[in-house]
């Protein structure tokens, strides 16, 4: 059996706690050997929970001194590029939380640095690593929905709390914090986007430096499908949770959020995928309801947590020398959609992503 991948984690805020289970439950594959945060009590607390002895307040020092093969970057979006590039130059593999970075040039620089160093570079797009998403991807790829004509996704949530996530300079805003996952999932299912139009608004006073808390966009996919995206942090109450629909010539699928969660199965944005066929309805095979759950029984994943699954996928890619499903080269296309929406909102024009 191969030795576990030794990982140093930087940034012990909220999302890092979702990553923790991978290190606690699968030490044979991923071993957390160092923790870094500029806030010492947070670093100390995370290290205590994970049994890590090596604690750092300086990221560069961790890269120089710690016994690590890779880094798990869970910091603010504006720090992703310099931290990824520094890790690559130190010969460390990199998994970095979404969104990839604050500018498209940063994203290109991150890819160039990791390619030059010959290290694995993965963006933590966790929604791709649920059994439902994998089953839906297979269902679509097998042609069960026919030609994909349209897709919809939305994030409707109450107002964001005061944090770096409200600051555009730090990479905050509802699109980079939340909708980036949903855009990425639509790309995973349908393919790349070629053109976008978008509107962004700043409504609440806690949003700073132009960070958006209300946005809408139309996505034109390369295969001809049209996508509809809506995102809001301005809604006090909503009757619906984040979800998506994929609409094809033969049938459709839609997601339904999980209603409960526990330590082993954290809340999934899309807890169940339902499908229905046009012919079944026309022939009277389905009346009410016309949709039934998509079978995921043969999707074998290490965990019920997609956060755990994504980190184990990262380890597997390093061990087997293959490219992650959400590599930097793949995920720059997700970031082009985001930056295209921002540019469209600024100019009032449709943006061809090839021009970015």
C-alpha positions, -999 to 999 in steps of 0.1 A, spaced: 0 0 0 13 35 -9 21 60 18 -6 86 26 -4 120 10 9 145 35 -11 177 35 -7 212 50 -39 232 53 -39 269 52 -70 289 64 -90 274 92 -123 292 86 -157 277 79 -150 257 48 -119 240 63 -142 223 87 -159 205 58 -125 192 47 -116 179 82 -135 146 79 -113 135 50 -82 137 72 -99 122 103 -117 93 85 -91 84 58 -56 88 73 -44 59 51 -49 81 21 -46 117 33 -26 127 64 -29 162 77 6 171 90 5 209 93 -20 236 99 -16 273 91 -36 304 99 -27 340 107 -50 339 137 -32 317 161 -62 305 183 -80 293 151 -49 274 140 -45 259 175 -81 248 177 -80 232 142 -48 214 151 -62 201 183 -93 187 166 -71 169 140 -42 159 162 -17 179 142 15 190 160 30 214 134 12 248 136 22 278 115 12 314 114 32 321 83 24 302 50 58 306 34 74 291 66 50 261 64 60 256 27 97 257 37 97 236 69 66 214 71 67 177 61 41 180 34 35 168 -2 5 191 -9 -15 220 3 -52 225 9 -59 262 5 -90 274 23 -84 311 24 -101 341 9 -103 342 -29 -79 370 -33 -51 349 -16 -56 319 -38 -32 329 -66 -2 339 -46 -6 309 -23 -10 285 -52 20 299 -71 42 298 -39 32 262 -33 39 252 -69 73 268 -67 80 248 -35 70 216 -54 37 210 -36 5 197 -52 -24 221 -47 -61 218 -40 -77 252 -37 -112 261 -27 -134 278 -52 -136 304 -66 -103 299 -84 -91 336 -80 -102 372 -84 -90 378 -119 -87 358 -151 -50 366 -153 -45 352 -118 -62 320 -129 -39 318 -160 -8 325 -138 -19 297 -114 -22 272 -142 12 283 -157 29 279 -123 16 245 -115 22 232 -151 58 245 -149 63 228 -115 47 195 -127 24 194 -97 -13 184 -96 -37 214 -94 -73 210 -85 -102 234 -78 -125 222 -50 -158 221 -69 -174 198 -44 -208 195 -61 -193 173 -88 -185 147 -62 -219 136 -50 -235 104 -63 -264 124 -76 -242 146 -97 -223 117 -111 -254 98 -119 -270 128 -136 -238 134 -157 -239 98 -168 -276 100 -175 -271 130 -197 -240 117 -215 -259 85 -224 -283 106 -244 -313 99 -222 -325 135 -223 -319 139 -260 -306 172 -272 -302 196 -242 -321 228 -249 -320 246 -216 -309 247 -180 -318 267 -149 -302 272 -116 -307 295 -86 -294 305 -52 -318 323 -30 -306 330 5 -309 355 33 -285 383 36 -248 375 41 -232 382 74 -203 407 77 -172 390 65 -146 390 37 -174 373 16 -191 407 14 -160 425 0 -154 424 -37 -117 430 -33 -114 398 -13 -134 379 -39 -168 382 -21 -203 385 -36 -230 359 -42 -216 348 -76 -181 339 -64 -191 326 -31 -222 305 -41 -232 306 -77 -197 296 -89 -206 260 -78 -238 260 -97 -222 274 -129 -196 248 -126 -222 220 -123 -240 232 -154 -207 231 -173 -200 196 -159 -234 185 -173 -237 204 -205 -203 217 -216 -187 251 -219 -204 285 -222 -196 307 -251 -216 339 -244 -231 356 -213 -253 386 -205 -257 396 -169 -270 421 -143 -254 426 -109 -268 447 -81 -255 457 -47 -285 461 -24 -274 456 13 -252 481 32 -228 453 44 -217 447 8 -185 466 1 -164 476 -29 -192 468 -52 -197 432 -42 -230 419 -56 -258 404 -35 -283 402 -64 -276 389 -99 -292 374 -130 -276 361 -161 -283 343 -194 -257 317 -205 -254 305 -241 -237 271 -242 -214 260 -270 -239 232 -279 -267 258 -284 -285 253 -250 -296 284 -230 -290 287 -193 -308 309 -168 -290 318 -136 -304 338 -106 -286 345 -74 -297 365 -43 -285 372 -8 -313 398 -4 -342 375 3 -354 372 39 -375 341 32 -377 319 2 -400 289 -5 -372 272 -25 -336 262 -18 -308 261 -44 -316 237 -72 -312 232 -109 -331 218 -140 -318 204 -172 -343 203 -201 -339 181 -231 -358 170 -262 -367 136 -247 -369 144 -210 -358 165 -181 -341 162 -147 -343 184 -117 -328 185 -83 -345 187 -49 -325 198 -18 -319 174 10 -342 181 39 -320 167 67 -283 164 75 -260 148 100 -223 146 106 -218 118 80 -240 134 54 -238 172 55 -264 193 38 -264 188 1 -274 217 -21 -290 191 -45 -300 161 -24 -320 142 -50 -322 141 -88 -356 134 -104 -361 125 -140 -390 122 -164 -395 113 -201 -417 130 -225 -429 97 -241 -439 83 -208 -462 112 -201 -476 111 -236 -483 74 -235 -499 77 -201 -472 57 -182 -467 87 -159 -494 110 -147 -489 123 -112 -461 128 -104 -443 125 -138 -409 124 -122 -391 96 -103 -357 95 -85 -326 89 -106 -309 56 -95 -276 62 -78 -272 27 -63 -243 17 -85 -223 50 -79 -195 39 -56 -179 67 -37 -157 66 -6 -181 88 15 -215 103 17 -198 137 20 -188 153 -13 -161 173 5 -144 141 16 -148 126 -19 -132 156 -36 -101 154 -14 -98 117 -20 -101 123 -57 -73 148 -54 -51 122 -36 -60 96 -63 -51 119 -91 -17 125 -76 -11 88 -69 -22 77 -104 -8 107 -123 -41 118 -138 -57 151 -142 -85 160 -117 -120 163 -130 -120 200 -119 -84 209 -128 -72 244 -133 -74 239 -171 -110 228 -167 -121 254 -142 -108 285 -159 -138 280 -181 -161 283 -150 -142 315 -141 -147 329 -176 -184 327 -170 -182 346 -138 -159 373 -152 -181 375 -183 -212 382 -162 -193 410 -143 -182 425 -176 -216 423 -191 -231 440 -160 -205 467 -163 -210 473 -200 -246 464 -206 -235 442 -235 -234 404 -242 -198 391 -237 -182 365 -259 -160 344 -235 -134 338 -262 -126 375 -260 -117 374 -223 
